[in-house]
Amino acid sequence: MTSVALKGLAGRKLRALLTAIAIVLGVAMVSGTYVLTDTIKSAFDQIFAGSYENTAAVVTGKSAVSFAQSGAPTVPASVLAKVRALPDVQTATGQIFNLNDSSDYGKLIGRDGKPLGSSGNPTFAFGFDPDAGKLNPMSLTDGRWAAGPHEIVIDSSSAKQGDFAVGDAIGASVEGPIKRYRIVGIAKFGSVDSLGGATIGIFDTRTAQALLGKPGYDLIAVSARTGVSSESLVRDIRPLLPASAQVKTGADQAKASAKDIAEFTNFIQYFLVAFGIVALFVGAFVIFNTLSITVAQRTRELATLRTLGASRRQVLRSVLVEGFVIGVLASALGLALGVALAKGLSALMTAMSLDLPKAGTVFETRTVIVSMLLGTIVTLIASIAPAMKATRVPPIAAVREGATLPKGRFAPYRTAISLSVVALALALLGYGLFVDGIAAGPRLLSLAVGVLALFVGVGLAASRVARPLASLLGRPFARLGVSGGLARQNAMRNPQRTAATAAALMIGLALVTMVATLGKGLVASDRDSLRHQVQADYVVTSTNGWDAFSRAAGDAAAAAPGVTVASSVRNEQAKVDGDEVRVDGIDPATIAAVHTYDWVSGSNATLATLGRDGAIVRQKWAKSHGVGVGDPITVLNPAGHPSSYVVRGIYTQPKFGQVDPVFGSIGISQRAFDSAFERPRNAYTFLNVRGGSTTVGTAALERALAPYPDSKVATRHDWIEERASGIDQLLNLLYVLLALSVVVSLFGMVNTLVLSVFERTREIGMLRAVGMTRRQVRRMIRQEAIVTALIGAALGLPLGIFLAWLVTKALSNQGVSFAVPGALLAYFVWVAFAAGVLAAIVPARRASRLKVLESLAYE
């Protein structure tokens, strides 16, 4: 029977290929994700390993918080002299070098006056002494190291992008206006030419310290004398360090740095693999439908095998063998295609300003195992039901003309089963969305299983509504002529098959609709929140919108002609009672003119009482920490140094502002902020100008900020739209990824239509014999495909809206509103229509080319 199954599969190459494509695409997404993220991890591993390859010990600042705007605390300069005095130290050098800090600390300016590098990627300013030797993490490809305040070394990627060479002059902005430097060298990280879209300006250490306002060092690199181990050197150095510093071996420091990056790449990995699994889930519907059709078409063949002595178990095994072979071959093909898809995903990330460093392509054994297992198991699971149907073929069907499969024992209970699955899905969704106190893992599992179960339940129930939907949606085509009438009847003829074909498209459209509906609500809520809070005419931010920018840029904007109010806001991560919190430094005299506070306790007059020891706090944070007006709070800065404040006022924000706040949870005066935090930088500078925002006012502010490429200015309206567009960018990414499931369903429709043409070969031949033209045949198949696709839209769009409504209800206490994107939904209907047209191209052409006499004789 295995041999018979394999020969039958070989004889139906087209059907097998079309069946396999659904799995190929899903597996390609999974394997491509693994290849991409493994390649990125390998590049970073090379970077960090090369950075500390010749370093025995590394002394760095120890930050009390994560993601501090100013980076980790610096190591005091006095520590370097103490380390150098140790007998086992061969060389020690202080460096300005912090790869884990993504702030815009040094922009290189191209010949066109625009910053080099990719928008949104970090820009680094490093400082290394010319005599650092092997302790320098970078290597020269040309020239020498910088040795004075007017010299610079740039990375090789920037040199290529800007067409710069040693001896050229280049502009650079490091915590201030653009200055001109002479390029004395080109450098790179080992074998990695670039850090993705990042740019690097390298100065001598003293110059970098002056430019960045760092009295100490980011890092002290130490090499040991011959015969001294790294561990021994670390033990000698540790007693010399203050509480704000730490020491690790070079190998441990490389691992720690790589671990931070691994957390980010793991998130990308899980995120993209999830969409691969969605595509495989849709592919399972396609496999199930295809094998069900082929089993029904092979009724006489299977009955003949039963007549010749094949048992039910052997028939079951033969169908499962077909599924297994298709699954293995499709998974292998998807695995290979994943390498090409990884390049496409990399290009997509680059287009979204997420350009990351890459080394040679990495193809892990884990990628092979996971991809092959996922594709094969999904195919086998989808093959079980058709295989069970095949075992119910009675031997007598071999001699019956037009024999069909008998109904299964559970067929009468199909509606009850589908309703039970839907009820279970709703219970799981309700548990994951509305029950408090659930850990993230169980909550996500409940939601994922609930959504999948809902799709399965609706797919099972779809056959009950497929016939009336086909009748309704096919009616306009029936009025256009005989082809439309036949197409409508064909879609209604086998509602179970039509429903199964439409169900695959339903899943993709439901997910896209859910994302679009949620996105519209989130964007609307975000805009409303920002409009309520910010009343300034203009907002100055960093060029990427989320990093801090230099205070000098804020001062320059404030001095521009026509500015009547300028209020800069600084922020930094800190700790209170062991929990991390964002602290803002505000100007009490001007902030109320550009920002609306909704006071719970206090008023705008409270701002004048802040002084050096007063604070205002957000209500949500105050409740969670049991803090009220008059209570003291102690704030630890990133270096772990404490500052004490007294709560003078409590304010709240719009509900959605609690999710994505403009300001942090604690506000103190700018004087207090600047004395408590090292290297303070601006998060925003809010401006009011005479006459409001005008073209002339915008031009004046842009001229004032021209020397500061780390900042940009926008009108209030444009800033709100740009900030809200961050959600739109995420939605566009989700649309691209979810499009894969729509493509998979498209191939499922092609497959079903091709099999339907095979099944109706004699019928099509008779239609041709009585006068139907080739064009009419093509039109009939095309309109049948469109009706099926529109059924998928009729099921998917309401289901997606329902899921979005559930999620919105769960987030209603966060200010997320429910809004139906009518224009987008109309576009999705058009996408379904187009999917039907595309799916019908090959089957329609095949049907129109059938020869009449051969078709009439076809069995």
C-alpha positions, 0 to 999 in steps of 0.5 A: 500500500505504501508503494501504491500511495507513492506511485499515486502521488507521483502520478498527481504531481501538480496536485501534490505541488499545489498542496505542498505550497501551503506548507512551503510558505509557512515553513519558509517563514519559520526557517527564514526567521531563524536564519535571520535572527541567528545571523544577527546574533552571530554578527553581534557575537563577533563584534563583542568577542572582537572588542574584548579579544585581547582584554583580560579585564574590563572595568565599567560603570554599574547602572542602577537602572535599565536604559538610562538616557545618559548611559551607564555611570562613568568610571572615575579617572582616579581608578585608572591610575590605581589599576595601572599600579597593580603588579600583574597589569601589563597595560590599562587604558581608559576608553569612551566606549559604550555599545549598549547605549543607543542614544544619538551622541555623535552624528557624522555629516555627509557632503550633502549636509545630511547625517550619514547612516540609516534613520533611527539607527544609533550614532556613536562617539568613541574615544580611544588613545592612539597608544591603546594597541591591542586593547583598542576594540576597533582596527584600522583599515587606513590611516592612523588613530586620532591624536588631537581635538580636530582629528577624527577616525570614522567607520568604514561603512560611513566612509563608503556611504559618504565617499570619504577618505583619509585627509578629507574634512567631515562635519560631526555633531557631538552634544552640540553644534556641527564642527569640522574635523580632519579624517585621519583614519578609517576603522572597523570591528574585526570582520564586521564592516558596520553596525547595521545603519549605525555610524561611528566617530572616533576621537582621542579619549581626552577629546571625547570626554570633553565633547560628551561631558564625561569626566571619567571613562565608560570603560577601562580595558586591562591586559595581564602580564604573561602567566597571569589569568584573567580571573586572578587579575579581576580579583586584584582589581575588584577592591580598588573600585567604588560602588558605582563600578564593576569588573569582569573578565573580557570573555564575561563582558563580551557574553554580557553584552551579547546577552543584552542583544540576544534578548532583543533578537529573541523578541524578533524571533518569537514575533516572526515565528508566530506569523509563520505558525499562523501561515502553517495553521492556514496551510492546515486548512488547505491540506485538509481541504485538498486531501478531502477532495482527492479522497472523494475523487478517488472513491472508486480507486480506493474501493478497488483496493478494498476489493483486492483485499486492502484493509481499512488500516492499510487504506488509512496508512496509504493516505497518511503516507501521502500526507507524510511525504508531502509534509517532508518534501514541502518542509525541505523546500520551505527550509531552503526557501527560508534562506532567501526569505531571510534576506527579504525580512532583512530588507523589510527591517532596513526599510523600517529603520531597523537595519542590524549588523550581519555576518555570514549566513548562519544555518543552525541545526535547530532551524532544520529540526524545528522547520521539518518537524513543524511542517511535517506534523501540521501536514500529518494532523491535517491528513488525519480526517481525510484518511479516516474518510478514506477508510469508510469507502465500501468495496462495492463502490468500485462497481458503482458509477458516480459513487460518493463517500458515505457520511461519517458517524459524527456528521449529524453532530457537526453543528453541535460540535462546532458550537461547542468549539466556539463556546470553548474558544470564547471561554478561553478568550474571556479568561485571557482578556478579562480575568485579573491576576493571570501570569503572562505565559498562561494568559498568552497561551489562553488567548492563542488557543482561544483564537485558534479554536474560534477559527476552527469552530467557525470553519466547522460551522461555515458549511451551514451558511456557505450555501445561502452566502453563495446564493446571495453573493453569486446572484449579481453574477447570475444576472450577467449571463449563463456563466455567472449562473453556473458559477453560482450553482457550482459554489452552492453545489458542495457547501462543505467544500466551498466553506473549507476553501473560504475558511483559509481566506477567512483566517487571514482576513479576520486577523488583518481586520482585527489588527486594522480595527484595533489600530484605528482605535489605538491611533484615535486614542493616542491622538486624543490623549496628545491633543489634550496634554500638549498645547505648544505651537511647536515641539522639538525632539531628537531626529528619531523622536524617542532618544534625548537630544542636546540641551544646546539645541533646546537653547538655540530653539528658545532663542529663535525670533518670535518665540514667546515661551520655551519650556524644555523637559529632560527625563531619565530612568531612576529607582524608587523603593526598588522599582524603576521609574521615569523622572522628568525635569521641568521648568515650573515657570513655563511648563503650564503654558505648553502642557495641561496638567489634570490635577487631583491634588494641587493646581498649576500654582503648585509648580512654583513650590517645587524648588530643589526638593519638591515633586509632583507625581502621577496618580497611578504611580502614587496609588501603587506606591501608597504615596500622598501629598506631603510624603517624602520619596527617595530617588536613586539616579543611574549611579545609585546616588540618592536624592530626597523630595517631598510630594507637592502635587498629584495629577492624572493623565488621559486614560490612554496617556497612562499607556504611552505617557508624554511625561514620566511618573515623577516631575521635579524642577529642572534645577533639581534634575540637573543636580541629581542626574549626570549629563542631562539631555532634553526629551522635548522642548515645547515652544509657543511663538508669536502668531502661532505655527506659521510657515515663517515661524517654522523656517526660523526654527529650522534655521536655528536648529540647523547646526544641531542635526540630533534634533528636529522641530515640528508643529503640534499637529505634525508632531502628534501625527508623527507620534501616532504614526508609530502605531501605523508603522507597526500596523504596516509591518503586521499587514505585510506579515499577515499577507503571508497567510492570505497568500497561503489561502490563495494557493488553497483556492487555486488548488481547490479550483484545479481539483474541481476542474479535474472532477468536472472534466466531463461536465465541462466537456458537455457544456462545450459540446452544447455551445459554451465558448472558451471565454465563457468557461474561463468566466464561469471558473473565475466567478466561482472563485470570486464567490468563494473568496467573498464568502471568506470575506463575509466570514472573516471581516465580522470575525475580525471586528468581533475579536477587535471588540473583545480586545478593546473591551479588555483595554477600555480601562486604559482609554482604548476606544473602538473604531471600525475602519470602514475604508480599510474594510472596503479595501479588504473586500476588494483584496478578497475579490482580487484574490478570487480573480488571481486564484482562478487564472490557472484553473480557468485557463486549464478548463477552457483548454480541455478538448471536448471529445477527450473530456466526454470520454474522461472518467 
